[in-house]
Amino acid sequence: MASKIPVFLLKTRSVPGDAYEELFSTPADGFDFEPSFVPVLEHRFDEEGLAKVRSALQNRSISSAVDSTYGGLIFTSQRAVEAFAKLVEERRGEEDGWPHLQDVPVYSVGPATTRALKAVPQVPPLQVFGEHTGSGDKLAPFILEHYGEWYKGREPMPPLLFLVGDKRRDVIPRVLTEAGWRLDEVVVYGTGELESFKEDFTQRLRETADRPLRWVVVFSPSGCGSMLSALGLLDESTGRAKPKQPDRDTLIATIGPTTRDHLMQKFGYEPDACAKQPTPEGVWQAISRFSKGSE
């Protein structure tokens, strides 16, 4: 009986269930994977940023009213949604309609962020848009069109509130400000690499050293250096990747082009597969394409 193929998911397992674990635990298409999680990041809420958003919610500064400070919200990470949900939970049940966001558009970059937003208690529910976009590059023009239609005839366009982490791309602010819109970014959480990540990953690699093939799935630019180092792929003197070996037994897939480009630009390492969509199915398909020689 052939051994299962280890798939190291470099992320924290989502609770109560993780869609990556569910998909990769089910044999299909000739693959029999063995998924496991290796957490890379630790997140800390930013109290200063939380205070700003808390004040905006309590003062009802986010609404469709003409004199409102903000006319909509943007989320591009589950962690930002967690920070937002924490604030909503603080006053849950204290007043009818809290957090009073039923009449504003809420923009989300993909399915995971959308699921998290739809779980935030609001009666009637939050109106969430943009799930189909999958990236900031596609969400930004969608917001221009959708938000422009939502507040058609309003001059100037109501500002948007963008809840972010301390590490983020500037594509959405750049596109919206170039269009003459105002966008306020508020940092609600910080991200750092777990001190134990490299050691934890190295241990997993030791435990599976006898397997003929292994996959590593990378979800973020954070931790890429430690990952390459643990795999023995990093020239520590130059900080660049060593040349690929044709007989390598550990392959790397990325969640999307941002992480792929980071690996290529910073370390000179091209991953073996890159998901076209940042979803479990997208990663599976990328691995499948590589395995069939069509990546």
Order of alpha helices (4+ residues) and beta strands (2+ residues): beta-alpha-beta-beta-alpha-beta-alpha-beta-alpha-beta-alpha-beta-alpha-beta-alpha-beta-alpha-beta-beta-beta-alpha-beta-alpha
